[in-house]
Structures are given as structure tokens and as C-alpha cells.
Amino acid sequence: MATAQAIPKIGMILKDLASRKIRSSSTGGNLIRTWSASAITTSSSGGFLETIINGAVRFGNFLISAISSAISFSFTKLWSWVVGGVQFLYNFDWNMSDTAIDKQVEGLWNSFGGILGGAVGRAIGWVGCGVVPAAAVFSFNQSLGTHLLKEVGEQALDEMLDAASEVINAGFRMGAQATFLWLYKDVRRALKDPNNIFGQGLRAVLGSGTLDNWGTGESWTIAKAVEKKIESIPNVFWRNFTEEMLEEGSEACIEAGFAVAGGIDAWLAQQAMQQNSVLGADRTVEITPDRSAPDERIILSGPEAVLRPTIVNVLATHQMLGNRDVGVLINGTPTDEYITPSVQERSLFIEFREKIAPPWRMPSGKRVRCREITIPDVKRGLTWEEIKRAAKQYTSGQRLVTARLNNGRQVQCYASTENEGLQKIKELLVLSTAEILPNGARDSGYTDPTPRRRSLPYLVYPTKAVLVWKKRAADLEGREDIAGNIWEEQRIEFNLWTDDAPVNLPLLG
């Protein structure tokens, strides 16, 4: 690999080049551009084209980084803009005619065309006669092509970066001047209108003749007015004193302003370096805790040192709470039965939501609607596939359908119609030992007939299930029913929105 020993002979320090700094920041410190051989096919179709596209993409990324660096804000640039604006206004001809303004705007545009054409020509020349031939050589001789791209690409990037910087700076400067000239011409035309209230005020102060002749006659600039004022001082001593004072004072003010702006930029850069050295650079991280739910994402932003432990905490919290419920109500009532003589030993709670997979929020940010159905006396030996097959999607609504069972219990379902609700209950009762009594289904109608709160039917999908069963306690720990029996309760919670059964799911016997 070539070293930088010969660089001092041409008087350049490569590490101080703008292209080196930008490339180092955008590639993680790799100053030498490398071309991946895996991106080039050995077949006759597409090899050269891929080389050109690959180089164009790399150059585009580099050019974007360079332009971003060129338009980045600094107090030194701000002060240079202020100085340039004051000097422009100080030497501006305030008595310029409208025709002269139009010609000056046209001249600015024509000048910018020359600058833009020169930049485009330099880019075309370096790419067409330097980079493209080197890339063509690389397609059939990688070692020679790499050498040529290294030698030619370095100079080409520096030249095109300088050209792009010139175009940006010239466009901003000339655009600001043209905008000022247009505004000045329009404002002057408005003030010369006799019906303009501000123009009437100027006429009262300056006189109608002065305002009507504005834009005709000799040129008038602030610089010439100050010079005439200084030349009118009769005493030679005080005339020289005033002239040198103004000249040296303005130059000293400009230099002091650049010193202050440079000091502020240096201080800000030092603070940024200290923060980066301690906390690291600011990063934005997108975490997908569950690969099976790609829409459930967590976005974190902050310094690297703060993000690392935060990411670990987020993943640990998600892993800890991923298989647990936080305040789940099963069918809206506690599972403990205080007044029912016969204890319900096995029940299955199934939750349906308005979305197929998490996150459980709509694109608008609102939480998805949820429905729950509790199945009593579920069979033993059920599998996840059987529950998934029975808990299919259905259309929910505001009709509460209730089905009385032959075990003295009931199943309720909110559906769009009575038939829809009854059909869903029958599908879920495949998992239960109970059956619907003859004429045991009834429809309560709309639970809330208020038009403002009435909603349209919507599809809901199975998302989660909780199997709850009770068994006689081996000791005195547990809950006692009215018959004096002591029961202990256990639960198994598992997801239904996935395509496959959860890993390590215990037996549902």
C-alpha cells in the first residue's frame, strides 16, 4: 500500500484536505476507497455496468456528505455573511434605475451560468476521462484498476468537491443579491405611488421632487457619501485622522469579529469532542424485540454510552414482561367464585383484537379495540393448534349474544349480528365439554343505542389465550369455597397471533 511520505514535496497535508475529513467521518475512518470484488460479476452480462453503478453510488454518497459539510452552520460563516452583507449595502447604488437593476440581476444569472458550467465541465472531465476508464480497466484487471482508481479518484474527488463548494457558495451569494435587488425595486415602486401611505410620509419628509426623482440621475452610495463628508473637513489633520480612524476601525472590527466567531466555533468543537470522548456520538437505534412482530419497534436516541445500558434494560424488560399479563380482566370479573356452589375447575379466556399482530395501536395512535370470550369447562389435552383453529377471526359489534349451557353456565359474545355471535360461540364450544341448551341462545340487542357512541362492525383476530384451572390444594394454602374445600389456581398464558406455537409451551392438560 502506498504511504504518504512523498506528500510534503508538493506542499499538501492530506489529513487536512476537506475530502479526507468528510470521507473519514462517513466511512468510519477508512481513508482509502476500496472496491468490493463481490459486486462485480465474472460473466459477460452486467460486469461493467455494475462497476459504473457501484462507483456512481459511492460518489453520490460522498457528494452528499461533502455538500452537508459545506452548508453546515458555524459562527465564522455567519460573521462572514454579515460582513459581506454590510459591505454590499455600503457600496450599493441606492439611486440605481430599474433598468440597471434588471441588467445587474441578468448579469448575476449569467455569471452563475458560467460558474455552474465550469463545475459541470470539471466533473464530466474527471469522471469521463479519469474515473470511467479506471473502472473499465478494473472490470478485467482488478489490481491495475484498483491502482488507477486510487491515483485518479483522489484528485477527481478533490476537484469535484471544490467545484461543488464553489457552486453552492456562488449560488447562495448571487441568489441573495438578486433577491435584494428585486425587493428593492418593488419596494421603491410602491413607495413612489402617491396613494401609498408610507410613500406619503416620505414625501412629507424628503419632498415630492426627491421621491419622484428616486432612481434617476447620478449614483449615490453610502461609501461615496462618507468619502465626500471626510473630504469636506477643512483641517488636514482632522481629515486624515477621521479617514484612518474609519478605515482601521472597520478592518479591526472585522478581524475581531472573526476572532470571536472562531473562538466560539473552537469552544463548541471542544465541547463536542469532550462529550463524544466521554459519552460517545449521538445515535438513533431502532429495536425490534420480537422478530415475528416486525411492526413492534422501539426507537431510542442519545449518546452511545447512555444508549448501551438503556438497550439492555429495554430488552430485559420486554423479555420479563413478554409472557405476563399486567392487569388482565378475564371476562370482566374475578376468577374466584364466591357464591357458585360448583367450582369451575377449567376455563379458557381468549382475547381478540382489532389488529393481527402487535403493536396494539392503530396508525392514528389510538389503542386497538379488544373483545374477550370465556369458555367454561374446557376439555383436557387440548393443543395450541386446536385452540388456534377454533379461535378464528370474526366480526365484532354491539350485539351481546348469550348462550346458556347444559352445565349451568353461559358464554357471551359481542358480534355484529345474532347469527354471527351464535356461530362464533359454537366454534369455541368445540373446546368445551358443555353444549348449548335448546333455545338457550338470546340476543340482547344493542347494548348502547346512543347514536353518538354506536360504532360500525369490525373484524377482530385472536391474539392471546389464558388457560385457568383449579385443583384441590394439598395444604391449607389457597382459597376456600362455601363448601369448605380449598382450591389453588394456576394459569398458562400464550399468544395466538403467531403462525406457530410458542416455544417451550407447557402441556395444556
C-alpha positions in Angstrom: 0.0 0.0 0.0 1.4 3.4 -0.9 2.4 5.7 2.0 2.2 9.5 2.5 5.9 10.1 2.5 6.0 11.9 -0.9 3.3 14.3 0.1 5.4 17.1 1.6 7.2 17.5 -1.8 4.0 19.1 -3.2 3.2 21.1 -0.1 0.0 19.4 0.9 -1.1 17.7 4.1 -3.6 15.0 3.1 -5.2 14.7 6.5 -6.2 18.4 6.3 -8.0 18.0 2.9 -11.7 18.5 3.1 -12.3 15.3 1.2 -10.2 13.3 3.6 -12.1 14.7 6.6 -15.5 14.0 5.1 -14.6 10.6 3.9 -13.1 9.7 7.3 -16.3 10.8 9.0 -18.6 9.0 6.6 -16.7 5.7 6.3 -15.7 5.2 9.9 -12.0 6.2 9.4 -11.2 4.3 6.2 -9.4 6.8 4.1 -8.6 4.5 1.2 -11.5 3.8 -1.0 -11.9 0.1 -1.7 -13.9 -1.7 -4.4 -15.6 -4.9 -3.4 -14.9 -7.7 -5.9 -18.1 -9.4 -4.9 -20.1 -6.6 -6.5 -18.6 -7.5 -9.9 -19.8 -10.5 -11.9 -17.4 -12.6 -13.9 -19.9 -13.2 -16.6 -20.1 -11.0 -19.7 -23.5 -9.6 -18.7 -23.6 -6.7 -16.3 -20.0 -6.7 -15.1 -19.0 -3.3 -16.5 -22.4 -1.8 -15.8 -22.3 -2.9 -12.2 -18.9 -1.3 -11.9 -20.2 2.0 -13.1 -23.3 1.9 -10.9 -21.3 0.9 -7.9 -18.9 3.9 -8.5 -21.9 6.2 -9.0 -23.5 5.2 -5.8 -20.2 5.6 -3.8 -19.6 9.0 -5.4 -23.2 10.1 -4.7 -22.9 9.2 -1.0 -19.6 11.1 -0.8 -21.0 14.1 -2.6 -24.0 14.3 -0.2 -21.6 14.2 2.7 -19.5 16.9 1.1 -22.5 19.2 0.5 -23.7 18.7 4.0 -20.4 19.7 5.3 -20.3 22.8 3.0 -23.6 24.1 4.2 -23.1 23.3 7.8 -23.6 26.2 10.2 -20.8 27.9 12.0 -20.4 31.3 13.7 -17.4 32.1 11.4 -19.7 31.6 8.3 -22.4 33.7 10.0 -20.0 36.5 10.6 -18.6 36.3 7.0 -22.2 36.6 5.8 -22.8 39.6 8.0 -19.6 41.3 6.8 -20.4 40.6 3.1 -23.9 41.9 3.5 -22.8 45.2 5.2 -20.1 45.7 2.5 -22.7 45.1 -0.2 -25.1 47.6 1.3 -22.2 50.1 2.0 -21.2 50.1 -1.7 -24.7 49.6 -3.2 -26.0 52.3 -5.5 -29.3 53.4 -3.9 -30.2 55.6 -6.8 -29.9 52.8 -9.4 -32.6 52.8 -12.0 -35.0 49.9 -12.6 -33.3 49.2 -16.0 -29.9 49.0 -14.3 -31.3 46.7 -11.6 -32.7 44.3 -14.2 -29.4 44.3 -16.1 -27.5 43.6 -12.8 -29.8 40.7 -12.0 -29.3 39.3 -15.5 -25.6 39.7 -15.1 -25.7 37.7 -11.8 -27.6 34.9 -13.5 -25.2 34.9 -16.5 -22.2 34.8 -14.1 -23.8 31.9 -12.2 -24.2 30.0 -15.5 -20.5 30.3 -16.1 -19.6 29.0 -12.6 -22.1 26.2 -12.9 -20.9 25.2 -16.4 -17.3 25.2 -15.2 -18.2 22.9 -12.3 -20.1 20.6 -14.5 -17.3 20.5 -17.0 -14.7 19.7 -14.4 -17.0 16.9 -13.1 -17.6 15.5 -16.6 -13.9 15.7 -17.5 -12.7 13.9 -14.4 -15.4 11.2 -14.5 -15.5 10.6 -18.2 -11.7 10.7 -18.8 -10.5 9.5 -15.4 -12.9 7.5 -13.3 -14.8 5.7 -16.1 -11.6 4.4 -17.9 -10.2 3.3 -14.5 -13.4 1.5 -13.7 -13.4 -0.1 -17.1 -9.8 -1.4 -16.5 -11.0 -2.6 -13.1 -13.6 -4.8 -14.7 -11.0 -7.0 -16.4 -7.8 -6.3 -14.3 -8.6 -5.7 -10.7 -5.1 -4.9 -9.4 -4.4 -2.3 -12.2 -7.9 -0.9 -11.9 -7.5 -0.5 -8.1 -4.2 1.3 -8.6 -5.8 3.7 -11.2 -8.9 4.3 -9.1 -6.7 5.2 -6.1 -4.5 7.5 -8.1 -7.2 9.2 -10.2 -10.1 9.0 -7.8 -8.3 11.0 -5.1 -7.7 14.0 -7.4 -11.1 13.7 -9.0 -12.9 13.8 -5.7 -10.9 16.8 -4.5 -11.6 18.7 -7.8 -15.3 17.9 -7.8 -15.6 18.8 -4.2 -14.0 22.2 -4.8 -16.3 22.7 -7.8 -19.5 21.8 -5.8 -18.4 24.1 -3.0 -17.9 27.0 -5.5 -21.3 26.4 -7.0 -23.1 26.3 -3.6 -21.3 29.5 -2.3 -21.8 31.4 -5.5 -25.4 30.4 -5.8 -26.2 31.5 -2.2 -24.4 34.8 -2.6 -25.8 35.6 -6.0 -29.3 34.5 -5.0 -29.2 36.8 -2.0 -28.1 39.7 -4.1 -30.7 39.1 -6.8 -33.5 38.7 -4.2 -32.4 42.0 -2.6 -32.4 43.8 -5.9 -35.9 42.5 -6.8 -37.3 43.5 -3.4 -35.6 46.9 -3.6 -37.1 47.7 -7.0 -40.6 46.6 -5.9 -40.5 48.5 -2.6 -39.3 51.7 -4.3 -42.0 51.4 -6.9 -44.6 51.0 -4.2 -43.2 54.0 -2.2 -43.3 56.2 -5.3 -47.0 55.5 -5.6 -48.9 58.7 -4.5 -51.6 56.5 -2.9 -49.2 54.6 -0.7 -49.4 55.7 2.9 -45.7 55.1 3.6 -44.8 57.0 0.4 -46.9 59.9 1.5 -44.9 60.0 4.8 -41.6 60.1 2.8 -42.9 62.8 0.6 -43.7 64.9 3.7 -40.1 64.4 4.9 -38.0 64.4 1.8 -40.2 66.3 -0.6 -42.2 65.2 -3.7 -39.3 66.1 -6.1 -36.8 63.9 -4.3 -39.1 60.9 -4.2 -40.2 61.3 -7.8 -36.6 61.5 -9.0 -35.6 58.5 -7.0 -33.9 56.1 -9.4 -32.8 58.8 -11.9 -29.7 60.9 -12.1 -26.2 60.2 -10.5 -25.5 57.2 -8.5 -25.5 57.5 -4.7 -23.7 55.1 -2.3 -23.0 55.3 1.4 -19.3 54.9 0.6 -19.3 57.9 -1.6 -21.3 60.0 0.9 -18.9 59.1 3.7 -15.9 59.9 1.4 -17.4 63.3 0.5 -18.1 64.1 4.1 -14.5 63.3 5.0 -13.1 65.4 2.1 -15.2 68.3 3.2 -13.3 68.6 6.5 -11.2 71.8 6.1 -8.5 70.8 8.6 -6.0 68.4 7.1 -5.1 66.9 10.5 -8.6 66.0 11.4 -9.4 64.9 7.8 -6.5 62.4 7.9 -7.5 61.4 11.4 -11.1 60.7 10.5 -10.2 58.8 7.3 -7.6 56.5 9.0 -9.9 56.0 12.1 -12.8 54.8 10.0 -10.6 52.6 7.8 -8.6 51.0 10.5 -11.6 50.7 12.8 -13.7 48.8 10.2 -10.8 46.4 9.5 -10.2 45.9 13.2 -13.9 45.3 13.8 -14.0 42.6 11.0 -10.9 40.9 12.4 -12.1 41.0 15.9 -15.5 39.5 14.8 -13.7 36.7 13.0 -11.6 36.1 16.2 -14.7 35.9 18.4 -16.6 33.7 15.9 -13.6 31.4 15.6 -13.3 31.2 19.4 -17.0 30.2 19.7 -16.6 27.6 17.0 -13.5 26.2 18.7 -15.2 26.1 22.1 -18.2 24.3 20.6 -16.0 21.8 18.8 -14.1 21.2 22.0 -17.3 20.6 24.0 -18.5 18.2 21.3 -15.2 16.3 21.3 -15.3 16.1 25.1 -18.9 14.8 25.0 -18.0 12.3 22.3 -14.9 11.1 24.2 -17.0 10.6 27.4 -20.5 9.7 26.2 -19.8 8.9 22.5 -21.6 10.3 19.5 -25.3 10.7 19.3 -27.0 7.7 17.8 -30.5 6.6 16.9 -31.3 2.9 17.4 -34.4 1.0 16.3 -35.0 -2.2 18.3 -37.3 -5.0 17.2 -37.7 -7.1 20.3 -39.7 -9.9 18.6 -38.7 -10.8 15.0 -42.1 -12.4 14.5 -43.7 -8.9 15.1 -41.7 -6.6 12.8 -44.1 -3.7 13.3 -43.4 -3.6 17.0 -40.4 -1.3 17.2 -38.8 0.8 19.9 -36.8 3.8 18.8 -34.1 5.2 21.2 -31.9 8.3 20.7 -29.0 9.6 22.7 -25.2 9.3 23.3 -23.6 5.8 22.8 -22.6 5.5 26.5 -26.2 6.1 27.6 -27.8 4.0 24.9 -25.9 0.8 25.7 -27.4 0.2 29.1 -30.7 1.5 28.0 -30.9 -1.0 25.2 -30.1 -3.8 27.6 -32.8 -2.6 30.0 -35.4 -2.4 27.3 -34.7 -5.9 26.0 -34.6 -7.3 29.6 -37.9 -5.6 30.4 -39.5 -6.9 27.2 -38.3 -10.4 27.9 -39.5 -10.2 31.5 -43.0 -8.9 30.6 -43.4 -10.6 27.3 -45.2 -13.7 28.7 -47.0 -12.0 31.5 -50.2 -10.0 31.9 -50.3 -6.7 33.6 -53.8 -6.2 35.0 -55.8 -8.6 32.7 -59.5 -8.9 33.5 -61.0 -12.3 32.5 -64.4 -11.6 31.1 -64.6 -8.5 33.3 -64.9 -10.5 36.6 -62.5 -12.1 39.0 -61.9 -15.8 38.6 -62.6 -16.6 42.2 -66.2 -17.7 42.6 -67.6 -16.9 46.0 -71.3 -17.7 45.6 -71.4 -20.5 43.0 -71.6 -23.9 44.7 -69.9 -25.8 42.0 -66.4 -24.6 41.4 -65.4 -24.1 37.8 -62.2 -26.2 37.6 -61.1 -25.3 34.0 -61.8 -22.3 31.9 -60.2 -20.7 28.8 -60.1 -17.0 28.3 -59.5 -15.9 24.6 -58.7 -12.3 23.7 -59.5 -10.8 20.3 -58.1 -7.5 19.0 -58.6 -5.3 16.0 -55.1 -6.0 14.6 -53.5 -9.2 13.5 -50.1 -8.6 15.2 -48.5 -6.1 17.6 -48.1 -3.2 18.2 -51.6 -2.9 19.6 -52.1 0.6 18.3 -53.7 1.9 15.1 -51.8 4.1 12.7 -53.5 7.1 14.2 -52.0 6.3 17.7 -55.3 5.0 19.3 -55.3 1.7 21.1 -57.0 -1.1 19.2 -60.4 -2.3 20.3 -60.5 -5.6 22.3 -63.1 -8.3 22.9 -62.9 -11.3 25.3 -64.7 -14.6 25.4 -64.5 -17.0 28.3 -65.1 -20.7 27.6 -66.1 -22.8 30.7 -65.2 -26.4 31.4 -62.7 -26.8 28.6 -61.5 -30.2 27.6 -58.3 -31.8 28.8 -55.5 -32.5 26.5 -56.1 -29.5 24.2 -53.3 -28.4 21.8 -52.3 -25.0 20.7 -53.3 -25.8 17.1 -56.8 -26.8 18.2 -57.3 -23.6 20.1 -55.9 -21.6 17.2 -58.2 -23.3 14.7 -61.3 -22.7 16.9 -60.5 -19.1 17.7 -60.8 -17.8 14.2 -61.4 -14.1 13.3 -65.0 -12.9 13.4 -66.9 -9.7 13.0 -67.5 -7.9 16.3 -70.2 -5.4 17.0 -72.5 -4.1 19.7 -74.9 -7.1 19.9 -74.4 -9.1 23.0 -75.3 -12.8 22.3 -75.7 -15.0 25.3 -75.8 -18.9 25.1 -76.9 -20.9 28.2 -75.1 -24.2 28.6 -76.1 -27.6 30.0 -73.6 -27.2 32.8 -75.5 -24.3 34.3 -73.1 -21.7 32.9 -73.2 -19.4 29.9 -71.0 -17.9 27.2 -71.3 -14.3 25.9 -70.0 -12.8 22.7 -70.3 -9.3 21.2 -70.9 -9.7 17.5 -72.3 -7.7 14.5 -75.5 -10.0 14.3 -77.1 -12.7 16.4 -76.2 -15.4 13.9 -72.6 -14.2 13.8 -72.3 -14.3 17.6 -74.0 -17.7 17.9 -71.8 -19.2 15.2 -68.7 -17.9 17.0 -69.9 -19.4 20.3 -70.5 -22.8 18.6 -67.0 -22.7 17.1 -65.4 -22.1 20.5 -67.6 -24.7 22.3 -65.7 -27.4 20.4 -63.1 -26.8 23.1 -65.5 -27.4 25.9 -67.4 -30.3 27.4 -70.6 -28.3 27.7 -73.2 -27.8 25.0 -75.8 -25.1 24.3 -79.3 -25.8 25.7 -82.2 -26.0 23.2 -83.4 -22.4 22.7 -80.7 -21.4 25.0 -79.3 -18.5 22.9 -80.7 -15.0 23.1 -79.8 -11.6 21.7 -79.8 -8.6 24.0 -79.8 -6.1 21.1 -77.6 -3.1 21.1 -76.1 -2.6 24.5 -75.9 1.2 23.9 -78.4 2.6 21.5 -77.0 6.2 21.7 -76.2 7.3 18.1 -73.1 9.1 19.2 -71.5 6.1 20.7 -72.7 3.5 18.2 -69.9 2.0 16.1 -69.8 0.0 12.9 -68.9 -3.7 13.0 -65.2 -4.5 12.7 -63.1 -7.6 12.4 -61.2 -8.9 15.4 -58.4 -11.5 15.4 -57.2 -13.9 18.1 -54.2 -12.6 19.9 -53.9 -14.3 23.3 -55.3 -17.1 25.5 -55.2 -17.8 29.2 -56.0 -21.3 30.5 -57.1 -21.2 34.1 -57.7 -24.3 36.2 -58.2 -25.0 39.8 -57.3 -28.1 41.8 -57.6 -29.2 45.3 -54.9 -27.8 47.5 -52.5 -30.3 49.1 -52.2 -28.0 52.2 -54.2 -25.1 53.7 -52.7 -22.6 51.1 -55.4 -21.4 48.6 -58.9 -20.2 48.6 -61.9 -21.8 50.4 -65.3 -22.1 48.8 -68.6 -22.1 50.6 -68.5 -25.8 50.9 -65.2 -25.7 52.8 -63.0 -27.0 50.1 -59.6 -25.3 49.5 -58.5 -24.7 45.9 -55.3 -23.4 44.3 -55.4 -21.7 40.9 -52.8 -21.9 38.1 -52.6 -20.2 34.8 -50.9 -20.7 31.4 -50.8 -17.8 29.1 -49.8 -18.0 25.4 -50.1 -16.0 22.2 -52.4 -16.8 19.4 -51.4 -14.1 16.9 -48.3 -16.1 15.8 -48.3 -18.6 13.0 -46.6 -21.3 15.0 -47.0 -22.5 18.6 -44.9 -20.7 21.2 -41.6 -22.3 22.1 -41.5 -24.2 25.4 -45.3 -24.0 25.8 -46.3 -26.3 28.7 -48.9 -29.0 28.3 -52.4 -27.8 28.3 -53.7 -30.9 30.0 
